[in-house]
Amino acid sequence: MADAGLAQTDVVEDVRQAPATGNQTAALGVQERAPLLTITQVGQTEDGRVVEVTRHFLGEGWTLRYGVPLA
């Protein structure tokens, strides 16, 4: 993206838990209504242009780790 002049300077992730839908149960091999974590990541350029949207669906057994620079 950076090579195309669309370098990301800001990324926001929303994490929520919701029950698996019918389509998700088949695709992910989980029980119907099993709790899934949904992570939606939006990357923006310096001028606020959205250049990437990624969505992940995580079932049982996943660990999320986040780091935040303090300086």
N, C-alpha and C positions, 0 to 999 in steps of 0.2 A: 504494500500500500504506500509506503514511504517513497519508493522509487517512482510511483505514479503521481507524486505530489500530494498524497493524502495521508500524511503521517498523523497517527492518533496521538493526541495530547491529553485526552481524558477518557476514562473508561468507568462506567457505572454498572454495577451488578445488583439485580434484585433477586433475592432468594426467598422462595415461599414453599410451603408444603400444601399439597392437594392430593385427593384420592385419584388413583389411576383411572383413566377412562377405558372404555372398551377397546379402542384402537391401541392404546398404550399397553394394555395387558397382553395382547397378542404380539406386539412388536418387541416388548421388553421381557416377556416371560414372567410377569408378576401376576399375583392374584387381583381379581377385580376389586377396585376401591382400596388397594394397598396404598399406603402413604408414599408419595414420591416427592423428592425435592426438585423444584424447577428453578433453574438459574437462567436468567435472561441478562445477557451482557450487551451493552451498547457502547461502541467506540465512536468518538467524535474528534474532528480536527480542531485546531486552535480557534477557528472562526465558528465552531458549533455545528458544522456539517456532520451528519451521521454517516459513517462510512462502513460500519460493520455492526450487525446484530446477530448474536449467537444464542441459541437456547439449548440447554442441557437438561435431561431428565435423569435423575439418580434414584435408584431404589435402595433397598436395604444393604448395609455394609460399606457404604461410602463415607469418607471423612473429608470434610472441607477444611482447608487451612488458608488463612488470610494473614498477610503481613502489611503493616502500615508504616511507612518511613516517618520517623519522629523529628527529623531535622531536614 
